[in-house]
Amino acid sequence: MGSHPINLNDRQKHLKQRSLVIWFTGLSGSGKTTLSDALEQELYQRGYKTYILDGDKIRNGLCKDLGFSEYDRAENIRRVGEVANLMMDAGLIVLSAFISPFEADRNLVREMIGADNLVRVFVDCPIEVCEQRDVKGLYKKARSGEIKSFTGISSPFEIPEESELILKTAENSKEELVGMILEFILPKINFISE
């Protein structure tokens, strides 16, 4: 296998930003996608090069062969982690919004990407609020038995043991929360030429 003369440092210099993976985890309806979308808009307006990975995009393409068994869920997160790592190596700021309910899977992603390249964001929201926000009717289907192994109802969500940010979407506005994320990540992504 040949070597690649252009490396991550070269890409970051070219893009004038430090690459990073921001991994949003939380229950369905907690606000992961809403926050990642709003954060991407803010970063885009400031000239950063970003990409959002979310469940709908991944499940309809890269992971359409997977179901929702515990193994399939772990494999889904492993694949997302690999893609996020590649995009980060390309110099992008990657926003990843996945329930990712199991600590072991989140730890695997951390090992893959590296602690210095990853910001773990726990989108903390009471399940009652998530159910009220449920535009797809998934909680109702899970409670009636139509959906098996639904996180928070018939399948566990393991509260992250460690997160760089814990965002309470039932208590703070989207704008406040995006401000908190920006305050944390801007020092990490601002490119300083040597």
N, C-alpha and C positions, 0 to 999 in steps of 0.2 A: 504494500500500500504506500503510495507516495505521500510526501509531506505537503501541507498547505501553507504557502508562504504568507498568506494574510491571516492574522490571528485576531483574537478578541480585542486586544488592546488597539490594533489598527482599526478595527470596525468602530470601536467607541470613539476614537479620535475623529474618524470620518463623519460619524453621526453627531459628534459633539455632545455626547451624553454617556453616562454610565448605565449599563444594562442592569436589569433587576427583574425578579419575579415577585409579584404581589399576589399571595394566595389567600383568597377569601373562602372561609369555611363557615357553615351554619346550616340551620334547618331550612327546608323548603319554605319560601315566603319570608325569610328573615331579612332580606334586602341585599343579598350578595350581588345580584345582577344589577340592581338599581344603583348601588354604590360604585360598582366597577364601571358601569356606563358613564356615570357622572364624573368619576375620576378621569376616565379616558378623555372626556370632553375638555376638562380643565387642562390636562396635560397636552392635548392636541393644540389648544389655544395658545399654549406657551411654547409650542414648537417641538415638543418631544415626539419621538417615533414609538408608537405603542401597538399592541395587539391584544384583544380580549379572547380568551379561551373560555367558553361556557358549555354547560351540559348539552344544550340543544344542538349547537354546532358540532360537538364531538360525537354525540350519540347518533346523529344522522349521517355521519361520515366515518371517521376513523374507528369508531367503536360500535358501528351498527350491528356487528356480529355478536355483541354481548347482551346478556340479559341483566337481571338484578339479583342474582344469587350473590352470596358473600364473596365467592371467588371472582365472579364477573365484575362486581363493584371494585374489588381490589385491583383487578387488571385494568379497568377503566382509569382509575387514578394513576396507576403506574404508567400507562400510555400518555396520559395528560402530562405527567411529570417529565417524561422523556421529550415530548414536544416542547414544553415550556423551557426545558434546558437547552434545546437546540435553538429556539428563538432568542433566548437570552444570549447564547453564544454568537448569534448573528448581530447582537448589539441592541436589541429591542428591549423596551420595558413591557413586560408581559403581565397582564391582569388575568388571573385565573379564578373563576367563580364556580366552585363545586361544593356540594354538600360535604363530601369527603368525611364520612362519619367516624372513621376508625383511626385511632391514634397511630397504629402501626403503619398504615398507608401514608399518613401525613409525615411520619418520621422517615419513611422510605424516600419520599419526595425531597425532604430536607437533605438527606444523604446524597441524593442524585445531584441536586442543584448547588448544594453547599450553603452553609448557614449565612455566610457573608453576602450571598446573592439572592437571598429569600427574605421576604417580610411576610410573616404569618398574621393574618387578620381574622380574628374570631368575630363574626357578626352575630352578636348575642341578642336573641329576641325570644320572649316567652312563646311557648307553643300556641297559647290561646290567641295571641296577636297574629302569629303566622297563619293560623286557621281563618281568622277574619280577613286577611289579605289574600286568601287563596283564590286567585282569579281562574285557575284551571280546574278547580273543584277536586283536587287530588286528595286532600284530607278527608273530604266527605266520602269519596270512593274507598279510601283506606279504612275508614271507620265502619263502612258497610261491608267490608270484606272483598270488594271488587279488586283492590290492589293489595297484593301480598307483599310482605317485607318492606313496608313503607317506613322510612326513617322518622323516628319520633313517635310512631304509633305501634307498629308491629316489628320494628327493627330498631336497635339502639343507635343513639348518637352519643359518642364519647366526647365529653367536654374537653377541649384541648388543654393539656397540662401546661403548655407554654405557648404564648402568643406575643408578638411584638406589640400588637394593638388589639384591644377589645372594644368593639363599637356596639353601643346599645341603641338599636334603631327604634325601639319603642319610646325612648326618652329624649333623643336628640334629632334635630332636623337633618335632612340629607346634606344641606349646605354646611352645617356644623361638622358633620362627620367627615365630609370630603376635606374640609379645612384641617381637621386633625390628621388625616392621612398625609396630606401635602406637607404639613409641618414636619412629619416624621421622615418622609421619603426624599424631599427635595435635597437635603444635604448628601444623600446617598447617590442621587442620579445626576447632580450637576457636574459637568465635566470641567476639570481644571487641567489645562494643558501644561505639560512639564516643560 
